[in-house]
Amino acid sequence: MEAAGNFVLVFAFGVAIATHSWFAPLLIGAPLVAMVCARNRVPAAHYNPSLSFAMLIRGRIAIRDALALWIIQSGSGLSAATLVCAMVGPRHLAVTAATVKGYTLGAAFALELVFTLALCFVAFDAPASDSRATRDDNRWPIAIAAMASTIAIGAATRGTFDPNLSVSGTVLGIFSWPTLWIYIVSQLLSGFAATITFVSLTDQR
């Protein structure tokens, strides 16, 4: 499920960016919502290395499970990126690489940190349950947060909230290698921030 979900997300991301449409954030967010809803069938699926990292820090998963998830996420994401590149072509994808510079770098860092933190925080507050009704209730906050985040800043910075999407997007030429660190660092820091925020607000260890 982890491999299938990441493949779908990266593929949808690449194809949506290639359309050069104002609706690209919606096209990216819709499959993300679908995958989050399907996550209740397989609660261990994260679809996001940032969330896996946050769960590792939180103590929800072991280091070997996190490593396995990162390998699956990276492999499926790069496979999807290769397919998109073969179908669409690099010329249709290189639309953002040169636009994130100067003051926009700081804005991109802050936006990625805040919105990825929100996704991780909501995921913390929606634990897996054996109850079908509880799982159905838990999926919607994550799905709504994912869709809102994508629409909110997707058109401005092509925000990914996901290191896997960031790396795959750079391979496709959507982002540039020199500024990739902005996305990766902010997204991983969100794992620390989400853990600290969740523990301080809920008093859970």
Protein Blocks (a to p, Z undefined) as FASTA:
>chain_A
ZZmmmmmmmmmmmmmmmnopaklmmmmmmmmmmmmmmmmmmmmbnopaklmmmmmmnopa
cfklmmmmmmmmmmmmmmmmmmmmmmnopklmmmmlmmggcjllmmmmmmmmmmmmmmmm
mmmmmccdfbfklmmmmmmmmmmmmmmmmmmmmmmnopnkiaklmmmmmmnomacfklmm
mmmmmmmmmmmmmmmmmmmmnopZZ
